[in-house]
């Protein structure tokens, strides 16, 4: 008996030897937990990205009938697949541009490329004409008599106040609307504080 006990203690030893072997799979599982947390991290990383596809879908909804305007997650008005948001807080041009980019990565101060869009932005700012318009930055700059949209849009439309923009200086001036008339544009010192309109595409 006492001779077989050490023999029996060898299987015990083996079992004890397999226990650390079993602890290696445990170790692997514990090692895969941080690996699993990376997919979680990825998912958390895609959450802000997921908001872009939502935006894309929302942008394609109105394009099925171009005339209608639908209000989606856009806090302003969707026009031709772009969201236009009015910010009534007076800010310098650069500050307003920074604020736009905090709203959406691809946001800029709004460019106005046709009369229909211009009329709808006037309506947006005046709440359909119920409110008096305030001086409002658009995304245009004037330098050496040349006007351009900061987002690179083609300069295909304008509604300058007669005699404007009459700028003969190296210093760029910024485009505001609602001077005197309900829609007229004038070029003003970019440091002045104005309301602003941000624009960003909801479609790809």
Backbone as CSV, one residue per row, in Angstrom:
resi,resn,N_x,N_y,N_z,CA_x,CA_y,CA_z,C_x,C_y,C_z
1,UNK,0.835,-1.202,0.000,0.000,0.000,0.000,0.874,1.259,0.000
2,UNK,1.830,1.213,0.937,2.665,2.414,0.980,3.490,2.549,-0.293
3,UNK,3.704,1.402,-1.017,4.416,1.490,-2.288,3.520,2.009,-3.393
4,UNK,2.247,1.683,-3.309,1.348,2.171,-4.374,0.917,3.612,-4.113
5,UNK,1.068,4.031,-2.861,0.632,5.428,-2.622,1.444,6.431,-3.430
6,UNK,2.823,6.298,-3.419,3.536,7.239,-4.301,3.153,7.057,-5.769
7,UNK,2.850,5.808,-6.191,2.377,5.659,-7.567,1.069,6.410,-7.772
8,UNK,0.199,6.361,-6.784,-1.045,7.121,-6.908,-0.766,8.623,-6.824
9,UNK,0.310,8.943,-6.101,0.595,10.373,-6.020,1.134,10.917,-7.339
10,UNK,1.580,9.995,-8.238,2.017,10.471,-9.551,0.810,10.938,-10.380
11,UNK,-0.273,10.134,-10.463,-1.475,10.704,-11.107,-1.894,12.014,-10.453
12,UNK,-1.840,12.076,-9.115,-2.135,13.370,-8.487,-1.223,14.435,-9.060
13,UNK,0.058,14.069,-9.159,1.009,15.037,-9.713,0.639,15.409,-11.142
14,UNK,0.230,14.394,-11.893,-0.183,14.707,-13.258,-1.376,15.648,-13.262
15,UNK,-2.327,15.322,-12.400,-3.496,16.210,-12.370,-3.069,17.621,-11.979
16,UNK,-2.160,17.678,-10.971,-1.688,19.017,-10.616,-0.912,19.645,-11.773
17,UNK,-0.277,18.755,-12.560,0.434,19.292,-13.718,-0.530,19.758,-14.808
18,UNK,-1.663,19.116,-14.886,-2.610,19.575,-15.910,-3.355,20.821,-15.436
19,UNK,-3.371,21.020,-14.140,-4.060,22.240,-13.687,-3.381,23.494,-14.231
20,UNK,-2.037,23.636,-14.103,-1.416,24.792,-14.771,-1.656,24.792,-16.272
21,UNK,-1.713,23.588,-16.887,-2.042,23.589,-18.315,-3.431,24.151,-18.546
22,UNK,-4.321,23.797,-17.663,-5.657,24.370,-17.794,-5.642,25.864,-17.502
23,UNK,-4.704,26.281,-16.652,-4.658,27.710,-16.350,-4.132,28.512,-17.533
24,UNK,-3.502,27.830,-18.489,-3.055,28.560,-19.685,-4.243,28.952,-20.555
25,UNK,-5.155,28.005,-20.809,-6.389,28.471,-21.483,-7.067,29.618,-20.727
26,UNK,-7.100,29.497,-19.388,-7.639,30.640,-18.639,-6.856,31.891,-18.986
27,UNK,-5.544,31.746,-19.031,-4.714,32.904,-19.365,-5.037,33.416,-20.757
28,UNK,-5.251,32.462,-21.666,-5.610,32.899,-23.008,-6.924,33.654,-22.983
29,UNK,-7.871,33.094,-22.259,-9.160,33.787,-22.212,-8.981,35.171,-21.615
30,UNK,-8.192,35.247,-20.548,-7.953,36.574,-19.976,-7.212,37.452,-20.967
31,UNK,-6.382,36.820,-21.798,-5.666,37.594,-22.810,-6.591,38.048,-23.930
32,UNK,-7.628,37.266,-24.178,-8.532,37.688,-25.252,-9.501,38.756,-24.763
33,UNK,-9.642,38.880,-23.447,-10.561,39.912,-22.982,-10.116,41.300,-23.430
34,UNK,-8.834,41.679,-23.199,-8.432,42.982,-23.758,-8.578,43.031,-25.279
35,UNK,-8.347,41.903,-25.970,-8.563,41.903,-27.412,-10.032,42.155,-27.727
36,UNK,-10.905,41.550,-26.939,-12.325,41.780,-27.171,-12.687,43.233,-26.883
37,UNK,-11.947,43.854,-25.976,-12.287,45.240,-25.668,-11.918,46.164,-26.828
38,UNK,-11.069,45.691,-27.742,-10.742,46.526,-28.900,-11.935,46.597,-29.860
39,UNK,-12.549,45.443,-30.183,-13.810,45.581,-30.940,-14.816,46.496,-30.252
40,UNK,-14.941,46.395,-28.932,-15.826,47.346,-28.234,-15.370,48.760,-28.526
41,UNK,-14.072,48.958,-28.448,-13.540,50.296,-28.729,-13.849,50.703,-30.162
42,UNK,-13.732,49.712,-31.079,-14.064,50.031,-32.462,-15.520,50.437,-32.573
43,UNK,-16.373,49.655,-31.899,-17.792,50.001,-31.986,-18.013,51.403,-31.442
44,UNK,-17.361,51.700,-30.328,-17.524,53.047,-29.781,-16.969,54.072,-30.758
45,UNK,-15.940,53.687,-31.484,-15.387,54.605,-32.467,-16.304,54.776,-33.668
46,UNK,-17.088,53.751,-33.962,-17.959,53.883,-35.128,-19.247,54.610,-34.772
47,UNK,-19.512,54.782,-33.479,-20.755,55.476,-33.158,-20.807,56.869,-33.775
48,UNK,-19.776,57.704,-33.595,-19.842,58.984,-34.305,-19.896,58.802,-35.833
49,UNK,-19.197,57.769,-36.347,-19.277,57.517,-37.781,-20.688,57.106,-38.176
50,UNK,-21.347,56.355,-37.295,-22.707,55.934,-37.618,-23.613,57.148,-37.761
51,UNK,-23.311,58.209,-37.074,-24.170,59.378,-37.209,-24.033,59.984,-38.598
52,UNK,-22.924,59.700,-39.289,-22.776,60.226,-40.648,-23.675,59.477,-41.627
53,UNK,-23.642,58.105,-41.594,-24.632,57.423,-42.439,-26.063,57.854,-42.161
54,UNK,-26.409,58.063,-40.899,-27.750,58.588,-40.614,-27.941,59.890,-41.364
55,UNK,-26.937,60.724,-41.287,-27.002,61.996,-42.004,-27.135,61.779,-43.496
56,UNK,-26.404,60.788,-44.019,-26.507,60.516,-45.450,-27.928,60.112,-45.803
57,UNK,-28.475,59.191,-45.000,-29.828,58.745,-45.314,-30.794,59.917,-45.258
58,UNK,-30.637,60.746,-44.233,-31.530,61.889,-44.108,-31.341,62.825,-45.299
59,UNK,-30.118,62.884,-45.801,-29.880,63.766,-46.941,-30.513,63.221,-48.208
60,UNK,-30.603,61.907,-48.338,-31.154,61.360,-49.575,-32.678,61.361,-49.543
61,UNK,-33.264,61.466,-48.343,-34.722,61.449,-48.287,-35.332,62.612,-49.067
62,UNK,-34.910,63.854,-48.783,-35.562,64.951,-49.515,-35.256,64.936,-51.008
63,UNK,-34.151,64.290,-51.428,-33.781,64.369,-52.838,-34.762,63.592,-53.715
64,UNK,-35.580,62.724,-53.125,-36.577,62.021,-53.925,-37.581,63.019,-54.481
65,UNK,-37.914,64.059,-53.730,-38.692,65.158,-54.305,-37.984,66.444,-53.914
66,UNK,-37.343,67.031,-54.887,-36.394,68.113,-54.606,-37.076,69.361,-54.060
67,UNK,-38.362,69.505,-54.309,-39.008,70.756,-53.929,-39.292,70.787,-52.431
68,UNK,-39.701,69.628,-51.916,-40.057,69.579,-50.502,-38.836,69.816,-49.623
69,UNK,-39.062,70.387,-48.500,-38.010,70.533,-47.506,-38.424,69.752,-46.274
70,UNK,-37.562,68.837,-45.860,-37.888,68.090,-44.649,-36.899,68.480,-43.565
71,UNK,-37.367,68.504,-42.348,-36.486,68.826,-41.227,-36.135,67.519,-40.545
72,UNK,-34.856,67.212,-40.534,-34.400,65.962,-39.934,-33.543,66.320,-38.728
73,UNK,-32.438,65.599,-38.518,-31.590,65.929,-37.372,-30.978,67.314,-37.550
74,UNK,-30.985,67.783,-38.786,-30.581,69.159,-39.088,-31.454,70.101,-38.257
75,UNK,-30.818,71.003,-37.510,-31.577,71.907,-36.631,-32.075,73.143,-37.376
76,UNK,-31.885,73.154,-38.678,-32.366,74.280,-39.464,-33.286,73.802,-40.555
77,UNK,-32.847,73.969,-41.807,-33.664,73.565,-42.943,-32.786,72.791,-43.911
78,UNK,-33.350,71.714,-44.465,-32.639,70.941,-45.482,-33.056,71.456,-46.853
79,UNK,-32.074,71.911,-47.626,-32.327,72.436,-48.964,-31.349,71.743,-49.910
80,UNK,-31.909,70.995,-50.879,-31.072,70.303,-51.877,-29.990,69.442,-51.238
81,UNK,-30.359,68.730,-50.179,-29.409,67.807,-49.568,-28.401,68.465,-48.641
82,UNK,-28.505,69.772,-48.446,-27.644,70.460,-47.485,-28.466,70.919,-46.294
83,UNK,-27.847,70.899,-45.133,-28.488,71.443,-43.940,-28.018,72.878,-43.753
84,UNK,-28.955,73.776,-43.525,-28.635,75.180,-43.237,-29.137,75.503,-41.837
85,UNK,-28.225,75.913,-40.980,-28.599,76.241,-39.599,-28.251,77.695,-39.318
86,UNK,-29.226,78.401,-38.783,-29.040,79.817,-38.439,-28.578,79.922,-36.997
87,UNK,-27.502,80.662,-36.786,-27.012,80.919,-35.428,-27.192,82.402,-35.120
88,UNK,-28.138,82.734,-34.244,-28.419,84.153,-33.995,-27.368,84.860,-33.129
89,UNK,-26.441,84.093,-32.519,-25.456,84.710,-31.629,-24.450,85.519,-32.437
90,UNK,-24.299,86.824,-32.127,-23.347,87.628,-32.897,-21.903,87.185,-32.636
91,UNK,-21.171,86.945,-33.716,-19.771,86.518,-33.634,-19.000,87.123,-34.788
92,UNK,-17.683,87.255,-34.591,-16.823,87.622,-35.708,-16.854,86.495,-36.741
93,UNK,-16.486,86.822,-37.981,-16.558,85.859,-39.088,-15.801,84.574,-38.756
94,UNK,-14.561,84.700,-38.276,-13.749,83.514,-37.977,-14.376,82.672,-36.868
95,UNK,-14.908,83.344,-35.852,-15.553,82.621,-34.748,-16.761,81.839,-35.268
96,UNK,-17.511,82.478,-36.151,-18.701,81.826,-36.706,-18.293,80.604,-37.520
97,UNK,-17.169,80.730,-38.236,-16.689,79.593,-39.034,-16.270,78.430,-38.132
98,UNK,-15.593,78.758,-37.034,-15.187,77.719,-36.075,-16.425,77.036,-35.489
99,UNK,-17.421,77.833,-35.165,-18.656,77.266,-34.611,-19.306,76.310,-35.620
100,UNK,-19.316,76.712,-36.887,-19.873,75.839,-37.931,-19.187,74.480,-37.894
101,UNK,-17.863,74.495,-37.820,-17.120,73.233,-37.899,-17.312,72.392,-36.644
102,UNK,-17.759,73.012,-35.573,-18.068,72.225,-34.377,-19.426,71.541,-34.521
103,UNK,-20.259,72.058,-35.413,-21.576,71.458,-35.667,-21.414,70.198,-36.508
104,UNK,-20.599,70.287,-37.555,-20.336,69.140,-38.432,-18.964,69.326,-39.060
105,UNK,-18.277,68.218,-39.278,-16.899,68.282,-39.772,-16.800,69.028,-41.095
106,UNK,-17.795,68.838,-41.950,-17.723,69.433,-43.287,-18.509,70.737,-43.377
107,UNK,-18.864,71.316,-42.236,-19.691,72.530,-42.248,-18.847,73.767,-42.546
108,UNK,-19.457,74.691,-43.264,-18.858,75.990,-43.553,-19.950,77.045,-43.421
109,UNK,-19.542,78.295,-43.340,-20.529,79.355,-43.477,-21.154,79.224,-44.866
110,UNK,-22.437,79.487,-44.944,-23.206,79.125,-46.140,-22.799,79.938,-47.361
111,UNK,-22.687,79.241,-48.485,-22.556,79.921,-49.774,-23.937,79.950,-50.415
112,UNK,-24.206,80.988,-51.192,-25.528,81.174,-51.804,-25.321,81.217,-53.310
113,UNK,-25.711,80.122,-53.961,-25.369,79.959,-55.372,-26.538,80.205,-56.320
114,UNK,-27.731,80.442,-55.773,-28.860,80.779,-56.646,-29.926,81.526,-55.858
115,UNK,-30.833,82.153,-56.599,-31.840,83.004,-55.976,-32.836,82.245,-55.127
116,UNK,-33.156,81.009,-55.541,-34.105,80.210,-54.762,-33.522,79.922,-53.371
117,UNK,-32.258,79.510,-53.360,-31.597,79.238,-52.074,-31.544,80.502,-51.225
118,UNK,-31.219,81.618,-51.880,-31.129,82.887,-51.153,-32.464,83.230,-50.492
119,UNK,-33.540,83.087,-51.256,-34.869,83.398,-50.719,-35.196,82.499,-49.533
120,UNK,-34.802,81.232,-49.629,-35.123,80.312,-48.538,-34.279,80.598,-47.303
121,UNK,-33.038,81.050,-47.506,-32.215,81.428,-46.347,-32.765,82.693,-45.697
122,UNK,-33.249,83.624,-46.506,-33.899,84.816,-45.948,-35.076,84.385,-45.080
123,UNK,-35.858,83.439,-45.597,-37.018,82.947,-44.853,-36.585,82.241,-43.568
124,UNK,-35.478,81.467,-43.668,-34.966,80.759,-42.481,-34.593,81.751,-41.383
125,UNK,-33.886,82.806,-41.765,-33.397,83.766,-40.767,-34.550,84.586,-40.189
126,UNK,-35.522,84.912,-41.026,-36.626,85.757,-40.561,-37.807,84.923,-40.075
127,UNK,-37.603,83.591,-40.005,-38.690,82.702,-39.577,-39.919,82.921,-40.455
128,UNK,-39.676,82.877,-41.777,-40.777,83.048,-42.715,-41.276,84.477,-42.790
129,UNK,-40.444,85.439,-42.389,-40.826,86.837,-42.460,-41.449,87.351,-41.178
130,UNK,-41.597,86.484,-40.172,-42.204,86.922,-38.910,-41.252,87.790,-38.094
131,UNK,-39.955,87.528,-38.249,-38.962,88.290,-37.477,-38.236,89.264,-38.392
132,UNK,-37.808,90.360,-37.823,-36.973,91.274,-38.583,-35.601,90.640,-38.776
133,UNK,-35.039,90.743,-39.996,-33.726,90.130,-40.216,-32.633,90.863,-39.453
134,UNK,-31.652,90.108,-39.018,-30.469,90.696,-38.402,-29.311,90.526,-39.378
135,UNK,-28.327,91.389,-39.253,-27.147,91.264,-40.106,-26.513,89.896,-39.871
136,UNK,-26.259,89.180,-40.942,-25.901,87.762,-40.862,-24.744,87.457,-41.811
137,UNK,-23.713,86.804,-41.269,-22.589,86.389,-42.118,-23.020,85.267,-43.058
138,UNK,-22.644,85.409,-44.310,-22.640,84.289,-45.257,-21.177,83.904,-45.473
139,UNK,-20.960,82.775,-46.133,-19.580,82.287,-46.275,-18.841,82.883,-47.446
140,UNK,-18.921,84.194,-47.596,-18.237,84.863,-48.699,-17.219,85.862,-48.198
141,UNK,-16.133,86.023,-48.976,-15.121,87.038,-48.662,-14.827,87.841,-49.923
142,UNK,-14.487,89.095,-49.719,-14.171,89.988,-50.832,-12.755,90.506,-50.640
143,UNK,-11.936,90.357,-51.673,-10.587,90.903,-51.634,-10.247,91.439,-53.011
144,UNK,-9.785,92.689,-53.066,-9.444,93.329,-54.357,-10.595,93.227,-55.351
145,UNK,-11.801,93.545,-54.882,-13.002,93.556,-55.719,-13.426,92.151,-56.161
146,UNK,-12.691,91.127,-55.750,-13.042,89.749,-56.112,-13.749,89.084,-54.935
147,UNK,-14.931,88.563,-55.221,-15.688,87.868,-54.174,-15.573,86.359,-54.394
148,UNK,-15.512,85.609,-53.295,-15.417,84.152,-53.398,-16.091,83.520,-52.187
149,UNK,-16.618,82.316,-52.408,-17.197,81.541,-51.303,-16.085,80.737,-50.630
150,UNK,-16.074,80.735,-49.309,-14.990,80.057,-48.589,-15.034,78.541,-48.782
151,UNK,-16.197,77.995,-49.126,-16.264,76.542,-49.328,-15.905,76.136,-50.756
152,UNK,-15.515,77.107,-51.580,-15.082,76.799,-52.938,-16.204,76.734,-53.960
153,UNK,-17.438,77.031,-53.541,-18.548,77.005,-54.502,-18.330,78.050,-55.597
154,UNK,-18.900,77.752,-56.765,-18.792,78.687,-57.887,-19.579,79.957,-57.562
155,UNK,-18.993,81.110,-57.909,-19.673,82.389,-57.681,-20.628,82.617,-58.842
156,UNK,-21.860,82.135,-58.699,-22.801,82.152,-59.823,-24.002,83.058,-59.557
157,UNK,-24.055,83.658,-58.381,-25.232,84.451,-58.013,-24.795,85.476,-56.971
158,UNK,-25.398,86.658,-57.023,-25.137,87.627,-55.951,-26.312,88.582,-55.835
159,UNK,-26.390,89.238,-54.711,-27.469,90.203,-54.468,-26.887,91.405,-53.721
160,UNK,-25.839,91.983,-54.331,-25.170,93.103,-53.679,-26.088,94.319,-53.589
161,UNK,-25.981,95.023,-52.509,-26.582,96.347,-52.392,-25.938,97.233,-53.467
162,UNK,-26.725,98.082,-54.131,-26.141,98.921,-55.183,-24.878,99.647,-54.698
163,UNK,-23.854,99.599,-55.536,-22.583,100.230,-55.180,-21.626,99.319,-54.431
164,UNK,-22.056,98.115,-54.123,-21.195,97.176,-53.385,-20.799,96.014,-54.293
165,UNK,-19.729,95.304,-53.999,-18.759,95.607,-52.938,-17.714,96.564,-53.483
166,UNK,-17.596,97.695,-52.876,-16.677,98.712,-53.374,-15.460,98.738,-52.456
167,UNK,-14.659,97.666,-52.525,-13.558,97.472,-51.590,-12.240,97.663,-52.332
168,UNK,-11.489,98.672,-51.950,-10.167,98.887,-52.556,-9.115,98.803,-51.448
169,UNK,-8.883,97.606,-50.972,-7.899,97.427,-49.916,-7.412,95.990,-49.960
170,UNK,-6.209,95.768,-49.454,-5.669,94.404,-49.401,-6.393,93.575,-48.350
171,UNK,-6.958,94.268,-47.370,-7.598,93.532,-46.282,-8.876,92.873,-46.785
172,UNK,-9.049,91.573,-46.536,-10.299,90.945,-46.969,-11.479,91.431,-46.134
173,UNK,-12.616,91.542,-46.783,-13.854,91.865,-46.100,-14.788,90.674,-46.224
174,UNK,-15.740,90.593,-45.306,-16.617,89.428,-45.265,-18.037,89.811,-45.671
175,UNK,-18.746,88.842,-46.161,-20.053,89.082,-46.779,-21.169,88.920,-45.744
176,UNK,-21.930,89.996,-45.588,-23.098,89.942,-44.703,-24.343,90.195,-45.547
177,UNK,-25.466,89.692,-45.075,-26.723,90.024,-45.759,-27.674,90.719,-44.794
178,UNK,-28.686,91.349,-45.391,-29.731,92.094,-44.658,-29.329,93.522,-44.336
179,UNK,-28.500,94.129,-45.153,-28.226,95.552,-44.954,-29.354,96.361,-45.599
180,UNK,-30.108,97.079,-44.766,-31.229,97.920,-45.212,-32.350,97.074,-45.811
181,UNK,-32.087,96.475,-46.989,-33.083,95.646,-47.656,-33.133,94.276,-46.981
182,UNK,-34.198,93.512,-47.284,-34.338,92.199,-46.640,-33.296,91.205,-47.074
183,UNK,-32.606,91.458,-48.176,-31.671,90.441,-48.625,-30.335,90.999,-49.097
184,UNK,-30.247,92.292,-49.305,-29.023,92.855,-49.882,-27.770,92.434,-49.126
185,UNK,-26.727,92.232,-49.909,-25.426,91.881,-49.360,-24.527,93.108,-49.320
186,UNK,-23.729,93.175,-48.287,-22.665,94.177,-48.235,-21.403,93.504,-47.708
187,UNK,-20.270,94.141,-47.963,-18.997,93.634,-47.454,-18.669,94.415,-46.188
188,UNK,-18.381,93.708,-45.134,-18.152,94.350,-43.838,-16.846,93.849,-43.232
189,UNK,-16.335,94.610,-42.283,-15.126,94.202,-41.562,-15.378,92.853,-40.898
190,UNK,-14.494,91.897,-41.157,-14.703,90.530,-40.673,-14.679,90.432,-39.144
191,UNK,-14.171,91.463,-38.465,-14.127,91.436,-36.998,-15.469,91.823,-36.382
192,UNK,-16.341,92.416,-37.165,-17.655,92.786,-36.629,-18.407,91.525,-36.217
193,UNK,-19.283,91.678,-35.261,-20.020,90.512,-34.764,-21.390,90.468,-35.432
194,UNK,-21.665,89.323,-36.039,-22.911,89.133,-36.775,-23.494,87.766,-36.437
195,UNK,-24.775,87.597,-36.700,-25.348,86.254,-36.741,-24.726,85.517,-37.930
196,UNK,-25.047,84.245,-38.082,-24.406,83.503,-39.170,-25.300,82.334,-39.592
197,UNK,-25.014,81.826,-40.797,-25.696,80.630,-41.302,-24.627,79.607,-41.653
198,UNK,-24.722,78.428,-41.029,-23.826,77.314,-41.356,-24.515,76.399,-42.361
199,UNK,-23.690,75.739,-43.146,-24.214,74.807,-44.137,-23.327,73.575,-44.165
200,UNK,-23.944,72.397,-44.277,-23.153,71.197,-44.500,-23.983,70.181,-45.282
201,UNK,-23.273,69.386,-46.082,-23.948,68.404,-46.932,-24.417,67.232,-46.088
202,UNK,-25.636,66.797,-46.356,-26.162,65.588,-45.720,-25.986,64.386,-46.635
203,UNK,-25.677,64.630,-47.912,-25.517,63.540,-48.871,-24.044,63.364,-49.194
204,UNK,-23.715,62.196,-49.721,-22.312,61.896,-50.053,-21.868,62.767,-51.216
